[in-house]
Amino acid sequence: MPSNVIDAAYMTAHEYPGGATALAVRLGVNAAVLSNRLNPNNNDHHLYVRDLMAIMTISGDHRALHAACLELGYTAMPLPDSSSKQTTSEALTSTCKEFSDYLQSVSGALADNKVTAIELRCVRQHLGEMVAAAGNLESILEAIEQKAIRP
């Protein structure tokens, strides 16, 4: 995962099906303008926040968000989906799986008695996925509780 927001946005645009040109069409901007805004060596054109948000929304690729979080010392995770069609049992199983993945990433990082930046990033990603799964389980439990209270 790129550690730089512009690099992440550049990769998102160029890995989009049809490339940056196709993404520019979806954004309603000239392809050359988008390329200039994504070029980290171009100081005359800048990527606006609204453009970055549109790029992530249209592409479904949130690497730039994660890169920004990493640069600022945060992690990002999806909010629990309150409209989840997962059963309680499925959500519990998913939470356990994510917890297992997290513990495996911690164990792998510690295997040689040192932790690299890449290993730490992997551990943090698994932690975020575990917390997101637990949040989803909690939202399912809340929906069950709300049904018990409301007729």
N, C-alpha and C positions, 0 to 999 in steps of 0.2 A: 504494500500500500504506500503510495507516495506520501512523503511528509510535507509536501508543499501544496497549498491549495491550488495554485495556478497549474502546477504539474498535473494534479489530479483532474482538474477541469479539462486540460489539454488531452489527457488520456481518455477521459470520458467522451469527449467530442470525436476524437479520432477512432475510437473503438465502437462508436455508435454505428448501427447498420447503415451503410451508405456513407459513413464518415462524417466529417465536419460539415461538408456541403449539404448532406441530407438533413443534418441537425439544424443548420442555418435556415433551411426552408421551413422547418417546423417552428423555428423561433420567429420567423418573419423578418430576418435580417439578411443582408448581403453576405455571401460566404467569405469574401475577402475581409469584410469588417470583422466577422467572427474570428477568422484566423488571426487577424492582427490583435484582437482583444485577448486571445489565448496565448499569444506569443510572449514568453517571459522576457525575451530580448527586445521587445518593442515598448519603448517608454512613452510613445505618443498616443497609444490607445490603451484603454483600461477596461477590465471586465467589471461590469457593474453588479451589485448584489442581486438586483432583479433578474439580470441575465443568468447569473449563476444558479439562482433558485429555479428559473425556467429550465435550464439545462438539466438539473437534477430531477425535476418533476417529469419532464418529457422522457428522459432516458431511463429513469428509474435507478440510476447509478448515483450513489451517495458518497463516493470516495472523497469528494471535495469537502463534504461535511465532516467526515472522519479525519481528514487531514487537518482541517481547522481545529478540531477538538484536540488532536494530538499536539499541535503546535502550542495550544493554550493550556495543555495539561489536563484535558477532560476526555471522557469517552462519551459516545452517543449510542443510544439504543432505541429501538422502536418502542412506542407506547403500547401497552397491552391493547389488544383488539377486543373491544367490548361486544362486537358482533360475531365473535368467534363461534364457529360451528363445532369446535372440538368438544368432546365429552370430557367430563372431569377426569376420568381414567386416562384418556389420551393426554390431557394436559399434565397430569401427574407423571406419567411415563416420560413425556418430553422434558419436563423439569429435571427428572432423575438422570436422563441421558445427558442433558447439558451440564449438570453437576459433575457427572463422570468425565465428560470431555474437558471440563475446567481442571479437575484434579489430575487428569492425564497430562495436560499442558504444563501444569505446575511441576509435576514429577519429571517430565521430560526436560524442563528448563533447569532443574536442579541436578540432573543426572551426572553432570561433570563438575559439580560444585561451583559453578559460576553461572551467571544469568546475563545473556546478551540483550541488546536493545531489541532485536528481532524476537527473541524468546519472550521478553516482557510484553511486547506488543501482542503476541499471540495469546499469552495468558490473559491480558486485558480484554482481548476480543472474546475469548471464551467466557470470561466473567460477565461481560455485557450480555452475551447470548443466554447465559444461565439466569441472570437477573430478569431478562425479558421473558423467558419461559416461565419463571416464577410469578412475574407480574401478570402474565396471561392466565395462569392458574388462579391467581387471586381475583382477577376480574370475573372469571367463571363462578367462583365461590360467591362473589358479591352479587352476581346476577341471580344465583340460587337463593341467597338470603333476601334479596329484594322481592322475589316472587313469594317467599314465605310471609312477608309482611303485608304485601299488597294483595287484595283479592283478585 
